[in-house]
Amino acid sequence: MSKKTQNIDIEVNELKGKSVPTWEVVIPNKKAIGLIEKVDGRYRATTAKTSKILFAKSLESSINDLLSYFALHEK
């Protein structure tokens, strides 16, 4: 049985002052889903709740991976 499709509003905020380009993915007025860092040409996403690490080739793919992981495992 699959879950019902649901839209999730998010914000992607670039964090300044980090040694590598870093973005925070947040559900407005609720909580952070995770952080994305660009390391060695790849994007490394770390989930906020369980600290799982996901790798992707683009920022958009990394955001989608975080959202998918959140919807399936952390929601």
Buried (B, 14 or more C-beta within 10 A) or exposed (E): EEEEEEEEEBEBEEEEEEEEBBBBBBBEEEEBBBBBBBEEEEBBBBBBBEEBEBEBEEBEBBBBBBBEBBBEEBE
